[in-house]
Amino acid sequence: MKLQGKVALVTGGARGLGRAYVLHLARLGADVVINDIDLNAAAEYDEPLTAATVMEEVEALGRRALGIQADVTDPDAVEAMMEEVLGTFGRLDILVNNAGGALRPQPHHSASDTPPDYHRYIMDINLTGTIYCCQAASRPMKEARSGKIVNVASQAGLWSGRDGGHMSYKVAKAGVIQYTRVLAAELGPFGICVNCIAPGWILSSRAIAGGRNSEESRARLEPQIPLRRLGTPEDCAKVVEFLVTDLSDYVTGQCIPVCGGYVAF
């Protein structure tokens, strides 16, 4: 129970990787706030739950849970969410910025022809929302002079992909990595650690629904991964555990790829 007495907020926590972080933190003893634009998002990709909602899954683990349906790209909604968190629990110790993704794919998404509206949408849900949530969480953490923030980037933010495809997503996730470094430099004197993870080819419910777990996809991807397997949400959750517990008290401003060695430096 490394996180006994702590309060964590996970954005995009109603399904997939976010849900894995929520349940992992609850098992470590944290009370958890689950934020999502749709708190029933697991149903979209037929992700099975062990209870009626993710909040009830947390409560079944003996922890307190609070669900807040809010759009993290709306600064007013983020501020209202933070007020509700503090009003309910009186503190915030951990923020995991998971909301985002390469959503609503477009036929034109390269560096030279991405439509402005789609570019703005991808930047907002991945980078801007992360910034809004970090800014809101920074205030109570600075007052407490402690806190752990984990932003979720992607392997896409670490390499070009050797072509111009999916430019907006790659640039947004690269921005998350750099924002993490900048924020860590500012918040370090307050005892707050800010880091990020960069997941690789992970078998989230959305990725599975898109065919990532097919024999064809595995045959293409696994030979490119040194550990010769696709990742699981729990693989990422274990690294989040490291970054939100005292194991990482002298680690800040870092980006940890969780990709089985796919992104090598």
Number of C-alpha atoms within 10 A of each C-alpha: 10 15 20 14 11 19 24 27 32 23 30 29 32 27 28 22 25 26 26 21 30 31 23 18 31 27 18 17 20 27 27 30 27 25 27 23 17 17 20 14 18 20 13 12 16 12 15 11 14 10 12 10 17 25 23 18 19 27 18 14 14 14 21 18 24 20 20 22 18 19 20 28 23 15 17 13 17 22 17 13 23 21 13 15 21 13 10 11 16 11 17 25 21 27 25 26 28 26 25 24 17 13 12 8 10 11 8 13 18 15 15 10 12 18 15 9 8 17 17 14 17 25 22 18 21 29 27 22 23 26 21 19 25 22 15 17 23 23 13 18 22 16 9 15 15 19 25 25 29 27 28 29 33 27 22 20 22 19 13 14 13 6 9 14 17 21 21 25 26 25 22 27 26 21 18 28 26 18 21 27 18 13 21 22 15 11 20 17 12 16 17 24 27 29 26 28 25 23 25 22 20 24 19 23 20 18 14 14 15 11 13 20 17 12 9 10 11 16 11 12 15 16 12 15 19 13 13 14 16 19 19 19 18 17 17 23 22 15 16 23 19 13 26 25 16 13 11 14 14 9 14 23 20 18 22 18 21 23 25 21 14 21 18 11 5
